[in-house]
Amino acid sequence: MTGPTRDLHRADEAPGRSTSQAARHKAGAENRSPSPFATTALVAVAMSLALGIFALDVLSPLQGAVAVLYTIVVMITTRTASRRIVLATGGICALLAVAGYDIAHSDAPVGSPAVRLGVSLVSILVTSLLSASQIATAAAAERADALYATIFNAAGFPIWESDWSCAYRMLKAGVPADVALVKRAGKVAMLRNANHQAAQLFGFRSRNDLIGSNILHHQTLATQACLAQIFERLLAGESPVEAEVQLLTAVGDLVDVVLRVSLPPDDHGWQRVLVTALDVTERNRAQQRLADSRAELVHMSRVMTLGQIAASIAHEVNQPLTAIITYAKSGRRWMARKEPDYGEVTNCLDQIAANGSRAAEVIARIRDLARKSDPVQAAIDVHAVLADTVMLLQRDLNAAETRLHIALPDTLPPVHADRVQLQQVLMNLIMNAQQAMADTAPEDRNIWIEGQSDSAHIEVNISDCGSGLKGADPETLFNPFFTTKAEGMGMGLTICRSIIEQHGGTLVAGANAHGGVTMQFRLPRRS
């Protein structure tokens, strides 16, 4: 911000200063203790004036309550900012008033002079007590301001005080809380105060570079939209208000911060708005790195799963390719006859096209599983995903002499999920069930896949009749690197649970009536 503009904002700040701030400033100014010399001079002037009033009270023929002038003496000593001096002065003035009455009216009967003395003593007492109380209040306010300033500047996090009174007036006038309002109000909104951490957050060397300016040019469009929502919540009486936004530093870098906006009791129409900020840039970056690592691990697990069913994949691709070759040779023979049978040739060509499409579909499914891409959630038919998964695993299941029993109701509703990741979960759970029955007699190797739904979720159970849990806690199956297989990594079920939980569901394990393990996952229905 240029110098003239900043000076303009500082000039505009004075009229908007809150009453409480002005009062505290005035009280602080009055409460500043004068130098010892000034204090001595004030006391000397006060005592001289007190003696003058005493002489006037004793020698003057005036019938008025002259002694009430001692209150002026007490008010003068208030400038010393010392309660002890004020109270001592009040006591001295009271003694002088009594002495003056005794000298001038000791022989007179009790009458109007005694009444005037009483009025004077009450005035001196009240003035002394009020002055001492004012000094104590001003001292407490100054200590509170000093403590506030110490906390404000010593806080280990960014904190600043802004003037949003323009936005308040616009909102009260019926202007809608939107980005346009934020921009208009932001042009005149200013930072009244800021600590060193706030200056560092915005990329300045000193907080003085920030105080008196506005931070409109440090806001992104998304931040301004968020500020509009903060304005609405503050206007509705909510305080404090928290929101995560992005701010621009002086050099144009983006920082992620959580803002906490509070209105002090004496904000006077948002003239004083306290904003604290928590820099979460590194936290968000760490979370993004964690998400990237998790995605990489999920992809690696998927590729490893494909490697385990490589024979099934080769079989599914070879079948249509072999059929294509066979039908091509057959068509060639029909064409080589003296009287070609074009009907048979057409049938062969149709079969070649159909098997080519079948091979392409198999390759497309495998490519989807192997491809490294961001999850895309959509409405997914569990029946279709399970059918594709069984197609890829069927040869391995047949080789292991494992029978698959599927009992999913036709009314099972779709779920909102990523198709590839859901297929990865089903493939992993079915393969785990098949491998868990390695020591089971071939005639007893069965896998049951059952499902049901309620108003909010669908539930799929995959059960085997293998060796079971053997008394172990089912949760240990989901611990990273826990495995019962010599060649296993112990990450499959961990990744499956992570995928299901990312979709808002749950994955648990438990013993079943067949002596094996049942894996149950629940997913929210598509809304």
Secondary structure, 3 states (H helix, E strand, C coil): CCHHHHHHHHHHHHHHCCHHHHHHHHHHHHHCCCCHHHHHHHHHHHHHHHHHHHHHHHHCCCCCCHHHHHHHHHHHHHHHCCHHHHHHHHHHHHHHHHHHHHHHHCCCCCCHHHHHHHHHHHHHHHHHHHHHHHHHHHHHHHHHHHHHHHHHHHCCCCEEEEECHHHHHHHHCCCCCCHHHHHHHHCCCEEEEECHHHHHHCCCCCHHHCCCCCCHHHECHHHHHHHHHHHHHHHCCCCCEEEEEEEECCCCCEEEEEEEEECCCCCCCCCCEEEEEEECHHHHHHHHHHHHHHHHHHHHHHHHHHHHCHHHHHHHHHHHHHHHHHHHHHHHHHHHCCCCCHHHHHHHHHHHHHHHHHHHHHHHHHHHHHCCCCCCEEEECHHHHHHHHHHHHHHHHHHCCCEEEEECCCCCCCEEEEHHHHHHHHHHHHHHHHHHCCCCCHHHCEEEEEEEECCCEEEEEEECCCCCCCCCCHHHHHCCCCCCCCCCCCCHHHHHHHHHHHCCCEEEEEECCCCCEEEEEEEEECC
